[in-house]
Amino acid sequence: MDAPQATLPPDLSADLPAPLAERIAKLAPDQRAAATAPPGPVLCIAPAGSGKTTTLVARIAWLIGGPVRAEPATVMAITFNKRAQEEMAARLGPALEPLGVDAAAVRVRTFHALGREILLDAGAAVEPLVERAILLAELLPEASPAERRRLDTAFSRLKLDLRVTPEEIRACAEVGPVAAAFLAYEETVSESGGLDFDDLIARALTALEADPALLARWRARCGHLLVDEVQDVDRSQLTLALLLAAPSDRIFLVGDDDQSIYGWRLADVRRVVGLADALHG
């Protein structure tokens, strides 16, 4: 006996292309509600294995092929790492091609790849990309691997959580050992003419805040912004996403407030809980 076909409520099925209607109909009710929510700030909290990527892909298809009729070039999906980016890009093809849309028309980027594109657009250097672990080993050969890892985390916190510049540290009357190591590290990076991985986010954020024309261009490219695994983003990544989504705040964030695989770094699941206030405040 054939399984019964999933059907959509009349208010959702009207005027939808058949492939999109079928995709939306296969979603669970909570997934469907998220995927078809009106444009605006949407925060989806869902546990691991609940089909978050499926919902994100359906959301993109809905935005483009549904009543919103978003231009693919105005849709941006941000993933936390390269593996997730490749998975989402691969799954967009079957979702968008039946709608006559090339999946490549939708930008799917990691945060760092997005930062790199913004910096290139701003005319800023993106090479050479310094490997921090290697440079720290060269600068601090006597330090243990554990000590260098602690410095690595401290440097990221200075750049991404606190957004402290070397100039601000130099202006301090007293500089502790971590700050001194940070200054030595930053001077070496500067002498290379390049930047490190964190700078792809930190400098992109600074460039957008300083250049209204640059910000306007990237806001146009992020007319509909989707962020996956938001529980794993750091403070600067979240600030970047919210800045690009403003002022219309057509942002769709998916995360799990009970799971953060990057808790050892700068991720903080409390940001997920506080996002509602940030979006509606």
Summary of the structure (lengths in Angstrom):
residues: 281
radius of gyration: 21.1
end to end distance: 52.3
largest distance: 79.4
contacts: 839
relative contact order: 0.14
helix: 58%
strand: 9%
